[in-house]
């Protein structure tokens, strides 16, 4: 019986010997046995084994391992494999013992202590050129069995064999989408070649679908649930140091085609038929398109009606339409492996009349930069003919002429990036659609946009500082922010805080009230200390604040006046008569100095405009005349001191009249004219004098010299006996001055001399109180007719002569004697 059962089972009834062989037992089970003797009278009592007996084969050491083979030999290693012994001695193999013997030696030596239950081992660390033989033994719980037969002597050296490749696939392979396929083969070579799989020259990598399995002699590339993208030229390369071999296979994963490419174009539309066209599928499924299936549907019904299923062209006439009804067209592509998903057209009304497309809706402008903008619009109704082009136009907002944004066609997209905009200019855009009938009306203009980069908040102003202060104000100055955020800086916000307070107060309410990089904060309390900060503002908002480094105590400071002369006061100023005289200077000083202008230590002319600002002063005289010239002075004065500067002003004008005009050496045909230079030369050198004469009986002056540089002139060609007036004027580069005239005319005659003494003076009668005298004419009259004779008398003994009278005749009676 079995040890775990209570029922006994008979084995035999007729055993005449004292031993028996029991068969039919189960190996590994434990049994009890009992025996009884029997004679003719009957069966005696049973005798039972005292212990259970475990059924198993007798345990011995294992047989010798079989098929010990050398798999690989290099210059410093040997790889061996073997098969287990035919009989393990009744017990599992616990380890193998591998031994080697160097040829020429007598003893075998154990190679390793490893158990080597995988029946493969590589002996390393050998010496190149040595020759060995190997044997292996199996061990179980009983002990070590007999060793295997020895290998042939093995010499340590590299074995070389070029790769070989034996493929199980052909050059081409066609696979349906979703199916699995594998590329397998066998290879060899020494040393063991490297196996590489490529697809279209790109290394194949394993993933959830792609599996690569390589053994020392076989190779396999398997792909599960293939897709169209698995189509390609596959290459397997086996390569070692002696060379390489390649195998190729063109795999074509086929499927039904993708849908035809839309949109469906209505080439012709009539009341009873249409002509439509489309583009072939982007993917033909790896097999040539055999035909297209075209269907139509009235949009008021749900039923698709067949048109044709035999066309191979990408155009088709759709007949039997009802005028005025709207239709949709559905198109399938078909190949040997199935029918694609459909391409469905837009709705189209069956009617004869075509027109240009409608005007698109107002376009939207996006992604504006300093030189470009993206115009986006919706597709309008195409007028019955497919839209073939869109025309995008632009214009500056204040202009009237629209200009095409590009000469290239824009289709089928409904957006376009307009290039070549001028930074800062304001633009509007509009879009027109075009079909084969013509160009439709333009859309309404877009909202105006400025060509500029998107605006961000600016960075803080740079280096704010307090540059001046009074008892109730502080002057701040700073530099513009380093980054304006691509937007114009509108201005700056200034805030101040009393030291010890938490609240910041605004000095100006709006940024545009401070467009410059300076500001005077007023309304402060004398003696208090304040903190200040500045923010830059653009269209995007306010920057972070920039703080003045140190608090500022509000109080007056004294600085002596300082004058920084402008160029018009740096040296003697010359101004042309009639022009404007401007004198100016920058004035500094705290408090701001009192400003005084003077000319020659007197008040300046009332016609002078004097302007005084917080940074300087300017004197201006319009329509200057010569009298405006002179020495001008500017005095600035405050409690800290005063300062004065002067500048000489010369008003450049025509010269004054010449002086001391004199006529001498008068002759019957000439006279000599002299004069002196004018007291005022007009601020410029006298270039010449103009001399003119006039007959007193005439009204016209005649020039007799206009280029004389001398102050004298000989007037010639006078007419004897004629009376003349003369005048002279001076000229410089600014013009001719006033004339000076002779006061009285002169007569063109030779010079007159006193006549000679009368001749033959004698008395002809004598009385007590009178004497009668007679005489003769003198020998010379001096060049002019004698007009009379002067009669004088003298008492005898006296020294002086006494004039009596002048008589015209040659006789005289002297009375009163």
NORWO-V570714 format. One line per field, one symbol per residue. ss: DSSP state (@ for helix, = for strand, . for the rest). phi: phi as a letter, one per 20 degrees, with the letter a starting at -180 (. if undefined). burial: 1 if it has 24 or more other ideal C-beta (glycine too) atoms within 12 Angstrom, else 0. Layout:
# NORWO-V570714
ss = ???
phi = ???
burial = ???
This chain:
# NORWO-V570714
ss = .=...........................==..=====....======....==...........========...=======...........========......==.........=====......=========....=.........==.....=======....=====....==========...======..==......=====...======....@@@.=========..============......=========....======...........========......=======...====.......==========..==...==...==..............===......====............========......==.....=....====.......=========....=.........==...........========....======...........========......==....@@@....====.......==========..==...==....==.....=======.@@@...====....==========...======..==.....====...======....@@@.=========..============......======......======...........========......=======...====.......==========..==...==....==...........========....======............=====........======...====...
phi = .ffeddeedfdbdcceeebbdddnedfnedcdcbcceccffreefeddffcfdeeaffecfffffdlfceebccfcbcdccbdfffcennbgfeacddcccfgodedecfebefflfelbbdedmeegnfdcccbccdccffqeefffffffgdefafddbffcbceecefcbdcfgneebbdcrcbbqcfgfedcdcclmdfedfbfedccccdgccbbdccelfcffffreecdcdbcfeqbccccbeededbffffgeeffeefcccfcbcddbbdfffcemnbgfeadddccbffecdeedfdaccfdeebbedelddgneecddccddccfdqdffeddeffbeebeedbffffffgfddclfcfcbbddcbefefemndgfdadddccbfgeedeecffbeffdaefdbbeeemeegneecccbccdccffqeffffgffffcefbfgedffffgdlfbedabcfcbcedbbdgffcemmcfffrcddccbfgoedeedeececfffcfeebadedmeefnedcdcbcceccfepeeffdefgdfceeafcdcffcddffffcfbgddcfgnedeccbbedcqcffffdcdcclmcffggffedccdfcrbbdccelfcffffqedccdcbbfeqbbcccbeddeebfffffdlfcdblfcfcabddcbdfffcemnbffeacddccbffededecfdaccfeedbbeedmeegneecdcbcceccfdpdefeddffcfddecffecffffgdlfbecbccfcbbedcbdfffcennbffercedccbffneededfdadcedebadedme
burial = 0000000000000000000000000000001110000000000000000000000000001111100111111100111111011001100010111111110000000110000100101110010001011111111100011011001001010010001010101000111110001111111111111011101000010000010101000011111001110111111111010000111110111111111101111111110011111101101111101011111111000000001100100111110010000111111111101111011111011110010111110010100100011111101111111111111111100000000110000110001111001000011111111110001101101100111100001111100111011100111111011001111111111111100000000111001001001111100100001111111111000110111100010100000010101001100010111000111111111111101111100001100101000011111110011101110111110100001111101111111111001110011001111110110111110101111111000000000110010011101001000011111111110101101111000111000000000100000000000000100000000000010010101000000000000000000101000
